[in-house]
Amino acid sequence: MSRKKRLFVPSGIYHVIIRGNDRQNIFIDDEDRKLLINRIKKYSDELNIDIYAYCLMNSFSVYI
């Protein structure tokens, strides 16, 4: 079942998550990370959106 659509509030602060299928990594290398950061910068400038913080993390597996 899909998630319900978020309500958009112009003055709102949103927490956005991007995750790979089955928690797989979405980055192959540092160039992929730089590409995402550049796109975030480009579109936040175009859309006049403030980015307060971001964190790029890789998935990891825990085996017990």
C-alpha positions in Angstrom: 0.0 0.0 0.0 1.4 3.4 -0.9 1.8 6.3 1.4 -0.7 9.1 1.5 0.2 12.3 -0.3 1.8 14.8 2.0 0.2 18.1 2.6 2.2 21.0 1.2 2.7 23.9 3.5 4.7 26.8 2.1 6.3 27.6 5.4 6.8 23.9 6.3 10.0 22.1 7.0 10.3 18.6 5.4 12.4 15.6 6.1 13.2 13.9 2.8 14.6 10.4 2.5 15.9 8.6 -0.7 16.5 4.9 -0.3 17.4 2.1 -2.7 15.3 -1.0 -3.2 15.8 -3.5 -0.4 18.1 -0.8 1.2 20.7 -1.2 -1.6 23.2 1.6 -2.0 22.1 4.3 -4.4 25.7 5.5 -5.0 28.3 3.7 -6.9 31.1 6.1 -6.2 31.9 9.7 -5.1 30.9 11.0 -8.6 27.4 9.8 -7.9 27.4 11.6 -4.6 28.7 14.8 -6.2 26.0 14.6 -9.0 23.2 14.4 -6.4 24.6 17.3 -4.4 24.9 19.4 -7.5 21.3 18.6 -8.5 20.0 19.4 -5.0 21.9 22.8 -5.2 20.6 23.5 -8.7 16.9 22.8 -8.0 17.0 24.4 -4.5 18.3 27.6 -6.2 15.7 27.4 -9.0 12.8 26.7 -6.7 14.0 29.1 -3.9 14.1 26.2 -1.4 16.4 26.4 1.7 18.3 23.3 2.5 19.2 23.3 6.2 21.2 20.1 6.3 21.8 16.9 4.4 23.6 13.6 5.0 24.6 11.0 2.4 24.9 7.6 3.9 25.5 4.1 2.5 23.4 1.1 3.5 25.1 -1.6 5.5 24.2 -5.1 6.5 24.4 -6.5 10.0 24.9 -10.2 10.3 24.3 -12.0 13.6 
